[in-house]
Amino acid sequence: MIGYISVNMEELKIKEYREYRGWYCGLCRELSKNGGIYARMTLSYDMTFLYILLSSLYDKKVKRIQCRCPIHPIIKHLSCETELGEYIADMAVLLGYYDFKDDWIDEKKLNRKMISSALKKKVEEIAQKYPRKYYAVRNYVRKLRKYEKEHKEENGNGLESLDRVAGYTGEMLGELFVYKKDIWEQMLHRMGFYLGKFIYLLDAWEDIEEDCQTGNYNPFFGIYREKKKEEFDIFVIQLLEKMAAECCKAFEALPIIDNVEILRNILYSGIWAQKEKRGCHNYLEML
């Protein structure tokens, strides 16, 4: 799921892009400070979005500094940091750990095994700090893998299957979006839930042709076989539009002022633009 919740750079103002990069760099610094080089490998645009969202919602004081780093050693660049950085970094490590672990299990990539092993101690610390978040991610991975294994033969059996399996990702991301129990808990969970479903379905759509060849589980497989290519694409787009609309509806109910244009760029444009960047150049024309 990593990499879908990003900006559409073509629609951003230069000032907004610099600010967005500042949050990305701020999260990178936080990961390095709390987990070292391996933690930095879990840096993602998805968690950058959550960093901006929660910091803006809770009106956290932003520390803006100009700094250098190993990747940009010559020119100083902006880094935006708030007190929520530790929480976001921990969630990034937690997600990244299971993502690397999955890559090892599925594809036997030795470097993924090495990274996940290096992160294990840090994940154990996160489990002690945030047990509910830890179990949400761990149980999500287990339920999803179990469901996909049990339903691999049928390889997708309609809308009920789509809703259930996508809902696993939704529940997990909804839990991570909730920083604390307060008046915004319900809307944040709802926002994360529908964004999680959107990501899972978009990823499955992207992989459908490859999965048909490899035999890997894909919840769209049954529907894909029944429809023509264009009809199938339209069906998926309409489904994704419903998920995105519910996510945006929850977002607009939150009293966010700072960085609202960056966040809107991601939700209304960026999440749709990612598929085109990954090679589906006619995708946006269908919207």
C-alpha positions, 0 to 999 in steps of 0.5 A, a space after each residue: 500500500 506504500 506510496 499511493 497517498 502522495 501529492 500531484 506535483 503538477 497541481 502544487 504551487 512552488 511554495 506548497 511543494 517546498 512545504 510538503 518536502 519540508 514535512 517529508 524531510 522532517 519525518 526522515 529526520 525523526 526516523 533517523 533520530 529514533 531508529 537509525 538508518 533502518 528506520 529511515 528505510 520506512 519513510 513514505 509519502 503515506 506517513 508524511 500525509 498523516 504527519 501533516 494531517 494530524 499536526 495541522 488538525 491539532 494545531 501543533 507548533 511547527 519547528 522549521 529549520 534549514 539543514 543538511 543530510 547525507 542525501 543532500 549534503 551540499 545544499 540546506 533544505 527545509 525540515 518541518 517538525 512537530 511533537 507528533 513526529 515520534 508517533 508518526 515515525 513509530 507508525 511508519 516503522 510498524 508498517 514498514 516492518 510488516 511490509 519488508 517482512 511480507 516481501 521476504 515471505 512472498 518473494 524471498 528477498 534477502 535484503 528485506 529479511 535483513 531490514 525486517 530483522 534489524 527493525 524487530 527490536 524497535 517494533 517490540 518497543 512500539 508494541 509496548 508504547 502503542 499496543 492497540 496500534 501494534 495489534 491493529 497492524 499485526 492482526 490486519 496482516 494475519 487476516 489479510 494473508 489468511 483470507 487471500 490464502 483461503 480464497 485463492 482458488 476462487 480468486 475474487 467472487 464479487 462485491 461482497 468479497 471486495 468489501 470484506 477484504 478491502 475493509 481489512 486495510 480500511 480498519 487498520 489505517 483507520 486505527 492509525 489515523 486516530 491519534 487519541 480519543 477525542 471529538 475528532 476520533 470518529 472522523 479520523 477513523 472514517 477518513 482512514 477507513 475509506 482511504 485504506 479501502 481505496 488504496 487496497 482496491 487501487 493496488 489490486 486494480 493495478 496488479 490485475 493483469 499480472 495476477 492473472 498470469 501468476 495466479 496470485 490472489 486478486 479480489 477483482 479476478 472474477 469481475 475482470 473475467 466477466 467484463 470487457 476491459 473498458 467496462 471493468 475499468 469504469 466499474 473500478 473507477 466508480 467504486 474508487 470514486 465512492 471510497 474517495 468521496 467518503 474519505 474527503 467528506 470526513 476530511 472536510 468535517 475536520 477544522 483544518 486551516 494550515 496546509 489545507 491546500 496541500 492535503 486537498 491536493 493529495 486527497 482530490 488529485 494526488 491519490 488518483 495521479 499515482 496510477 498514471 505515474 505507475 504506467 497507466 497513462 490513459 487512467 486520468 482521462 477516464 475520470 
